[in-house]
Amino acid sequence: MAANGHVNLGGDAVTSIGSAWAAATVTIVRDGHDAVITHDTLVIARIRIDPRHRYQNRSTWKPTLSERS
């Protein structure tokens, strides 16, 4: 993960989960065009990868930083 919160989803696909997560250890689980980004047991983002685009928009749902603890 980059300091600006960008995450490589594999292949050419990237997304951003926000710079507040930059120091966190995240796990990316990818199944075909579906990806889930987690931190411990918290789901940070669910993404349907569009192979026509390098940058992937994540779902509008986003946990607050207070949910990280």
Secondary structure as the mmCIF struct_conf table of DSSP 4:
data_model
#
loop_
_struct_conf.conf_type_id
_struct_conf.id
_struct_conf.beg_label_comp_id
_struct_conf.beg_label_asym_id
_struct_conf.beg_label_seq_id
_struct_conf.end_label_comp_id
_struct_conf.end_label_asym_id
_struct_conf.end_label_seq_id
TURN_TY1_P TURN_TY1_P1 ALA A 3 ASN A 4
BEND BEND1 GLY A 5 GLY A 5
STRN STRN1 HIS A 6 GLY A 10
TURN_TY1_P TURN_TY1_P2 GLY A 11 ASP A 12
STRN STRN2 ALA A 13 SER A 16
HELX_RH_3T_P HELX_RH_3T_P1 SER A 19 TRP A 21
TURN_TY1_P TURN_TY1_P3 ALA A 22 ALA A 23
BEND BEND2 ALA A 24 ALA A 24
STRN STRN3 THR A 27 ASP A 31
TURN_TY1_P TURN_TY1_P4 GLY A 32 HIS A 33
STRN STRN4 ASP A 34 HIS A 39
TURN_TY1_P TURN_TY1_P5 ASP A 40 THR A 41
STRN STRN5 LEU A 42 ARG A 48
TURN_TY1_P TURN_TY1_P6 PRO A 51 ARG A 52
BEND BEND3 ARG A 54 ARG A 54
STRN STRN6 TYR A 55 TYR A 55
HELX_LH_PP_P HELX_LH_PP_P1 ASN A 57 SER A 59
BEND BEND4 THR A 60 THR A 60
HELX_RH_3T_P HELX_RH_3T_P2 LEU A 65 ARG A 68
#
